Amino acid sequence: MIVGIDVGTTAVKAIAIDADGVVLSRAEESYPLAMPQPGWAEQDPDDWVRAAERALARLDATAVGFSGQMHGLVALGAGETPLRPAILWNDQRTAAECEEIERRIGLERLIELTGNRALTGFTAPKLLWLRAHEPDVYARIASILLPKDYVRLKLFGERAVDVADASGTLLFDVAHRRWSDDVLHALELPGEWLPPVHESPEIAGAGDQAAAALGAGATRAGVLSVVLGTSGVVFGTLDAYRAEPRARVHVFCHAVPGLWHAMGVMLSAAGSLQWLQEAIAPEVPFAQLLDEAEQWPPGCEGLLFAPYLSGERTPHADPDVRGAFVGLSLRHDRGGLVRSVLEGVAYGLRDSLELLRELGVEADVARVSGGGARGGLWRRIVASVLDLPLETTAADEGSAYGAALLAGCRAGVFTDPNDAVERCVRVHDGTEPDAEWVESYADGYERFRRLYPMLRP
């Protein structure tokens, strides 16, 4: 069986598929997340390894591919042993180091080279933080790896990284698909710490979003990947490297050789709905809340929700902005609040779509995934706000499914990622934009765009 492993923030998820892409079995093993100080997020890398070993023991694997949480720093010493807990993608301790990177390299040059500005989640700022705050650890570093690649090393003895995941380190020349000597020199970091880099099919690996997009079939112009998970993602394919001038969206190498992708990320998508439920109706099932929301018309009689509960990334790289309900009246009940959250998240996704279009991303249809995609009302709202048909796929296994397709490519089951998509990715259901809602939401989106400046601290 072809197995895909996703090394997530809370668990390892593994699936086994056959040569037609049919999911045969699944395994999941969880592990803890440590937050030793406010804003910090760490994990024991060997927890990932043990979880992956347990998951693989339940599957009959003939080929294995990897996806996983991006940006995390695994610092290894002699004997390829972790020197400290891994610092994760959602760790926020490196604000000063991000400023230092942009000062040393220059913001325009950094975006030109890496497709991104320095954000706290990325890998390079973590290395600078170690140099400043844990010099004893920094002095003993022999090599570094990203999370899923550490698991691969321990399971199969292979030290490597793929171009898609390497793109999120801020140490990678994304245009030329290689480590950036310019960035390494400017930051005074040793290039020998970095693993050999490969195209994703060669090494059967990709960062989680590139793997998820492959698993949804977002590998050609016109097909977007939209993720309605805790965070929200709009992902589009580029046929050439084109950085967004202000780096309001990420531009990374795709898991498909010769392609790149642009990706907008909002931090609180389905997480906004979960927050609302826990705050006002913890005992009420989501299905009932969505039924109540469906009683309200599009636009919710002027009520708007700004989904900036934990800051925002796209299009506003602002960790300090906060969310809001605007336009409340005595008529608004619980269902109205829920409806406005669904619409506010959809408007946030529209922000990303507009930026992707400016970069030349074509958008004819969106493949939608994530927990939020299971609600028919939310899919209808998103389709109408984006004015795009939405499709779901028969296999909704996300990044692990893309990792399995890459494993099949490396094993020779599939000729290349496009062959894997053609043979395995099947559309399951579709949601068309509602013509009347499209017009209403066009007006609502213009009002939504005016919210951010009023909410800045």
C-alpha positions in Angstrom: 0.0 0.0 0.0 1.1 3.6 -0.7 1.2 5.5 2.6 1.1 9.3 3.2 2.1 10.6 6.6 1.3 14.2 7.8 3.3 15.4 10.8 0.8 17.9 12.2 0.8 20.2 15.2 -1.4 18.0 17.3 -1.0 14.5 15.7 0.5 12.4 13.0 -2.1 11.3 10.5 -1.3 8.4 8.1 -3.4 7.0 5.2 -2.9 4.1 2.9 -4.2 4.3 -0.7 -4.1 1.9 -3.7 -3.0 2.8 -7.2 -6.4 4.3 -8.0 -6.2 6.6 -5.1 -8.9 4.8 -3.0 -8.3 5.3 0.7 -7.9 1.8 2.2 -7.0 2.6 5.9 -6.2 5.4 8.3 -4.2 5.8 11.5 -3.7 8.8 13.8 -1.5 9.2 16.8 -1.5 12.4 18.9 1.2 14.2 21.0 1.4 17.2 23.3 2.1 20.8 22.5 4.2 22.7 25.0 3.9 26.5 25.6 6.6 27.2 28.2 6.1 31.0 28.0 3.3 33.2 26.5 3.6 33.2 22.7 6.0 30.2 22.6 5.1 26.9 21.0 7.4 23.8 21.2 7.4 20.1 20.7 9.7 17.2 21.4 10.8 16.0 17.9 11.0 12.4 19.1 7.3 12.5 19.9 6.6 12.9 16.2 8.9 9.9 15.5 7.2 7.7 18.0 3.8 8.7 16.8 4.8 8.0 13.1 6.2 4.6 14.1 2.9 3.6 15.9 0.8 4.8 12.9 3.0 2.9 10.4 2.8 -0.2 12.5 -1.0 -0.3 11.8 -0.5 0.0 8.0 1.1 -2.2 5.4 3.3 0.3 3.7 5.2 -0.4 0.5 6.0 3.3 -0.2 5.9 6.3 2.2 5.6 10.0 1.6 5.7 12.9 4.1 3.9 16.2 4.6 3.9 18.3 7.7 3.8 21.5 9.6 6.1 24.0 8.0 8.7 26.5 9.3 9.6 24.6 12.5 13.2 24.5 13.6 14.8 21.1 14.6 18.3 21.9 15.7 20.5 18.8 15.7 23.9 18.3 17.3 26.4 15.5 16.9 24.8 12.1 16.2 21.8 13.9 14.7 20.2 14.3 18.2 17.9 17.2 18.9 19.6 19.9 21.1 16.3 21.3 22.4 12.6 21.1 21.7 11.6 22.1 18.2 10.3 25.7 17.9 7.1 25.6 15.8 5.4 27.6 13.1 3.0 29.3 15.5 5.7 30.5 17.9 5.8 34.3 18.2 9.0 34.9 20.1 11.1 36.3 17.2 9.7 39.7 16.5 13.1 41.4 17.1 14.9 38.9 14.9 12.4 39.5 12.1 13.3 43.2 12.2 17.0 42.4 12.2 16.6 40.2 9.1 14.7 42.9 7.2 17.3 45.5 8.3 20.3 43.3 7.3 19.0 42.2 3.9 16.6 45.0 3.0 12.9 44.3 2.7 12.7 44.6 -1.1 15.7 42.3 -1.6 14.4 39.8 0.9 11.0 39.6 -0.9 12.8 39.4 -4.3 14.9 36.4 -3.1 12.5 34.5 -0.8 9.0 35.6 -2.0 8.2 36.6 1.6 9.0 39.1 4.3 10.4 38.0 7.7 7.5 36.6 9.8 7.8 35.2 13.3 6.7 31.8 12.3 9.5 31.2 9.7 12.7 29.2 10.4 15.5 31.8 9.9 14.3 34.1 12.7 14.4 31.1 15.1 18.0 30.5 14.3 18.9 34.1 15.1 16.9 33.9 18.3 18.9 30.8 19.4 22.1 32.7 18.6 21.0 35.6 20.8 19.3 33.8 23.6 20.7 30.3 23.8 24.3 30.6 22.5 25.3 27.3 24.1 22.7 25.5 22.0 23.6 27.5 18.9 27.3 26.7 19.3 26.6 22.9 19.2 24.4 22.9 16.1 25.7 20.5 13.4 22.6 20.5 11.2 19.0 21.6 11.1 15.8 20.0 9.7 12.1 20.8 9.3 9.7 18.7 11.3 8.6 16.0 8.8 12.2 15.7 7.5 13.4 14.8 11.0 10.8 12.0 11.0 12.1 10.8 7.7 15.7 10.9 8.9 14.9 8.8 12.0 12.6 6.3 10.2 14.6 5.8 7.0 18.0 7.4 7.5 17.6 10.0 4.8 18.6 13.6 5.4 16.8 15.7 2.8 14.2 18.5 2.2 11.9 19.3 -0.6 11.7 22.7 -2.4 8.1 23.3 -1.2 8.9 23.0 2.5 12.3 24.7 2.1 10.5 27.7 0.6 9.1 28.5 4.1 12.4 28.8 5.9 13.3 32.3 4.6 16.7 30.8 3.7 15.7 29.6 0.2 16.0 31.2 -3.2 12.5 30.5 -4.3 12.9 31.7 -7.9 15.9 29.3 -8.5 14.8 26.5 -6.2 18.0 26.3 -4.1 19.4 27.6 -0.9 20.2 31.3 -1.0 23.8 32.1 -0.6 22.9 35.8 -0.3 20.6 35.3 2.7 23.0 32.9 4.4 25.9 35.3 4.0 23.8 38.3 5.2 22.6 36.4 8.3 26.0 34.8 8.9 24.5 31.3 8.9 26.5 28.2 7.8 25.2 26.6 4.6 26.5 23.2 5.7 23.8 23.0 8.3 21.2 22.7 5.6 20.1 19.4 4.1 20.3 18.5 0.4 17.2 19.9 -1.4 15.1 17.9 -3.9 11.9 18.3 -6.0 8.9 16.9 -4.1 8.4 13.8 -6.2 12.1 12.8 -5.9 12.0 12.7 -2.2 8.2 12.1 -1.7 7.7 15.1 0.5 6.1 18.6 0.7 5.0 21.2 3.2 1.4 20.7 4.4 -0.3 23.3 2.1 1.5 22.2 -1.1 0.7 18.6 -0.3 -3.0 19.4 0.5 -3.2 21.3 -2.8 -1.8 18.4 -4.7 -4.3 16.1 -3.0 -7.1 18.4 -4.1 -5.8 18.6 -7.7 -4.8 22.3 -7.5 -1.8 21.7 -9.9 -2.8 23.7 -12.9 -4.0 27.2 -13.8 -7.6 27.8 -13.0 -8.0 25.4 -10.1 -7.6 26.9 -6.6 -7.3 25.2 -3.3 -9.4 26.8 -0.5 -9.0 25.4 3.0 -11.6 26.2 5.7 -9.7 24.8 8.7 -8.8 26.5 11.9 -7.0 28.9 9.7 -8.1 29.7 6.1 -6.0 29.3 2.9 -6.4 30.4 -0.7 -3.8 28.6 -2.8 -3.2 29.2 -6.6 -0.7 27.8 -9.1 1.9 30.0 -10.8 3.8 29.0 -14.0 6.7 31.3 -13.0 8.1 32.9 -9.9 6.3 36.2 -9.2 6.6 37.7 -5.7 3.9 40.0 -4.5 5.7 43.4 -4.1 4.6 43.9 -0.4 4.6 40.1 0.4 1.0 40.2 1.5 0.7 36.6 0.2 3.4 33.9 0.4 5.1 32.7 -2.8 6.6 29.3 -2.6 7.8 26.5 -4.8 4.9 24.0 -5.7 5.2 20.3 -5.0 5.0 20.0 -8.8 8.4 20.5 -10.5 8.5 23.7 -12.6 5.6 25.4 -10.8 5.3 27.8 -8.0 2.3 28.8 -5.9 0.9 31.9 -4.3 -0.9 31.5 -1.0 -3.0 33.8 1.2 -3.4 32.8 4.8 -6.0 34.1 7.3 -5.4 33.1 10.9 -9.0 32.6 12.2 -11.3 30.9 9.7 -13.2 27.9 11.2 -11.5 28.9 14.3 -13.7 32.0 14.4 -16.8 29.8 14.4 -15.4 27.5 17.1 -14.6 30.6 19.2 -18.2 31.8 18.9 -19.7 28.5 19.8 -17.5 28.2 22.9 -18.3 31.7 23.9 -22.1 31.8 23.5 -23.4 28.3 22.9 -21.0 25.6 24.1 -23.7 23.0 24.5 -25.3 23.6 21.1 -24.2 21.4 18.1 -22.7 23.2 15.1 -25.5 21.9 12.9 -28.1 23.7 15.0 -26.2 26.9 14.9 -25.9 26.7 11.1 -29.7 26.0 10.9 -30.3 29.2 12.9 -27.8 31.2 10.6 -29.7 30.0 7.5 -32.8 31.9 8.7 -30.9 35.2 8.1 -30.6 36.8 4.6 -27.2 37.4 3.0 -25.6 40.5 4.4 -27.3 39.8 7.8 -29.1 43.1 7.8 -25.8 45.1 7.9 -24.0 43.0 10.6 -20.3 42.5 9.8 -17.7 40.4 11.5 -14.0 41.1 11.3 -12.2 37.7 11.8 -9.0 39.1 13.3 -9.3 37.2 16.6 -5.5 36.4 16.8 -4.2 39.1 14.5 -4.0 38.6 10.8 -1.5 37.6 8.1 -3.2 38.2 4.7 -3.6 40.9 3.5 -2.7 42.6 6.8 0.5 41.3 8.4 -0.6 42.6 11.7 -0.3 40.5 14.9 -2.0 43.1 17.0 -5.3 43.8 15.2 -8.3 42.3 16.8 -11.8 41.2 15.6 -15.1 42.9 16.0 -18.8 42.7 15.3 -20.0 45.9 13.6 -23.6 46.9 12.9 -25.4 45.1 15.7 -29.1 45.8 16.3 -31.8 44.6 18.6 -33.0 42.3 15.9 -29.7 40.3 15.8 -30.0 37.0 17.6 -27.6 34.0 17.9 -28.2 32.9 14.4 -27.4 36.4 13.1 -24.1 36.3 14.9 -23.3 33.0 13.4 -24.2 34.1 9.9 -22.0 37.2 10.2 -19.1 35.0 11.2 -19.5 32.7 8.2 -19.7 35.8 6.0 -16.8 37.6 7.6 -14.5 34.6 7.1 -15.6 34.4 3.5 -14.7 38.0 3.0 -11.3 37.3 4.5 -10.8 34.6 1.9 -11.8 37.1 -0.8 -9.0 39.4 0.3 -6.5 36.6 -0.5 -8.2 35.8 -3.8 -7.9 39.4 -5.0 -4.2 39.5 -4.2 -3.6 36.2 -6.0 -5.4 37.5 -9.1 -3.1 40.6 -9.1 -0.2 38.1 -9.4 -1.7 36.5 -12.4 -3.4 33.5 -10.7 -6.3 32.2 -12.8 -9.4 31.2 -10.9 -12.2 29.2 -12.6 -13.0 26.8 -9.8 -12.0 26.2 -6.1 -11.5 22.8 -4.5 -12.6 23.3 -0.9 -11.5 21.3 2.1 -11.2 21.4 5.9 -13.8 21.1 8.7 -15.7 24.2 7.7 -16.2 22.8 4.2 -18.6 20.2 5.5 -21.4 22.7 6.0 -23.5 23.3 3.0 -24.5 26.9 4.0 -20.9 27.9 4.5 -19.9 26.5 1.1 -22.8 28.4 -0.5 -21.7 31.6 1.2 -18.0 31.2 0.2 -18.9 30.3 -3.4 -21.1 33.5 -3.6 -18.5 35.8 -2.0 -15.7 34.5 -4.2 -18.1 34.2 -7.2 -16.6 30.9 -8.0 -18.0 27.4 -8.1 -16.7 25.2 -5.2 -15.9 21.5 -5.5 -15.2 18.9 -2.9 -13.2 15.8 -3.6 -14.0 12.2 -2.9 -11.0 11.8 -0.7 -10.9 14.5 2.0 -7.7 13.5 3.6 -5.8 16.8 3.1 -2.0 16.8 3.3 -1.7 13.1 4.0 -3.4 12.3 0.7 -1.0 14.6 -1.2 1.9 12.9 0.6 0.6 9.5 -0.5 0.5 10.7 -4.1 4.1 11.8 -3.8 5.0 8.4 -2.4 3.4 6.9 -5.5 5.4 9.2 -7.7 8.7 8.2 -6.1 7.9 4.5 -6.2 7.0 4.7 -9.9 3.3 3.9 -9.4 2.5 7.3 -11.0 4.6 8.9 -13.7 4.5 12.4 -12.1 2.2 14.5 -9.9 -0.1 15.3 -12.8 -0.5 11.6 -13.6 -1.3 11.0 -9.9 -3.9 13.8 -9.9 -5.5 12.6 -13.1 -5.8 9.0 -11.9 -6.7 9.6 -8.2 -8.4 13.0 -7.6 -12.1 12.8 -8.1 -14.7 15.6 -7.7 -17.4 14.5 -5.2 -19.8 17.5 -5.0 -20.2 21.0 -6.3 -21.7 24.3 -5.0 -22.5 27.1 -7.5 -22.6 30.8 -6.5 -26.1 32.1 -5.8 -26.6 34.9 -8.3 -28.7 37.0 -5.9 -26.2 36.5 -3.1 -23.3 37.4 -5.3 -24.7 40.9 -5.7 -25.4 41.3 -2.0 -21.9 40.1 -1.1 -20.2 42.3 -3.5 -21.6 45.3 -1.6 -20.8 43.6 1.8 -17.2 43.0 0.8 -16.7 46.7 0.0 -18.0 47.5 3.5 -15.7 44.7 5.0 -12.6 46.2 3.4 -13.2 49.5 5.3 -13.2 47.7 8.7 -9.4 47.0 9.1 -8.2 50.6 9.3 -10.7 51.3 12.1 -9.6 48.2 14.1 -5.9 48.8 14.0 -4.5 49.4 17.6 
